[in-house]
Amino acid sequence: MTVTLYGETYSVYVRFARLALAEKGVPYDLVPVDIFADGGPTPGYLQRHPFGKIPAFDHDGFGLYEALAITRYVDEAFDGPALLPSSPQGRARVNQITALVDSYVYRSMVWGVYTGAISGPKEGLPRDEEQIADGLKRSGTCLDALVDLRGEATWMVGNHPTLADLSLAPMLAYSLAVPEAQQLWNAYPSLHGWWDALTARESMIATKGWDFVA
């Protein structure tokens, strides 16, 4: 069996896929892909991902791109603890949260807060206070929704980690590198125990990489 993941450790979507592979105990090769190279990704990589993004994935010649498709395949194709609940309601909730993360959390916590406060300045740009403020406002809406959807569960959905937790983790880790986001996070104490338990997992530790804070 050969499993290959294509991407870079800085990518929240690559880390999502790596977390799923780690939780399932699947060995894999991580092949670097520089999507920001002059001229963009290589023609060979564009055959794997025609939109030139990361990650892409290959399992014995079966190729996939898009993190949600990859992680759901990993859960179904390999042995190990299930990353989706057994009930239709539980699976629907995981699907809802992963969609929320992809559609709203990324734009708020990563593109808004982290890019405006840290990533942009690293590239020589000034802190974008308007972008940060807007990202924090949207982040609050996201956290409110996540608290409501989680309810009294131990993890985001139920009593075991699922793709809902794994999709959210890389984006929240980036956000919490920003002091203003940490202040916002302090207003959500019901999530702190969940986050402590998640960041202590071997999968999270093994996939830290780059400048992740968790």
C-alpha angles and dihedrals in degrees: 000000000000121000120182129182119195119208148066131288093238092065117099090208093051089050090051089057092044090052091053092049091048094048090051092046093238117157113222144164119244110212115195117236120187104207090174096057118125105279092017128256120347120269087247092059092046087061087062096042115016092194092057097235133125144286114041123170141204130192112183091322097321106120130201138170132193117065097242092054091046096049094046090050091049090052093051100037101049138054120248136081115337114254094197125059120250096235125079090232092052093048090048090053092050090049090050094051095045089050090049090050093049096044103037115007094056094051092045106039103027108025094031109034105020097039093045095047106031117002096050095048090049086061092050098265123129120253107275102223094180091052091047093049092049091047091051092050091050090044089058090054090050093049091048090053093047093050090051094047094046095051111168096337121130092228128022089281119017131321100314134057114267138177087278091068094041095051093050098044101074093048095047090048091057093046093052090059086075116079094218090054090050089055090052090047090056088067090064105061092156088071097048097083090048091051093047090052092047097048090050092060118109091237092059093046093047093051100045097111127146112020101326111148094207 
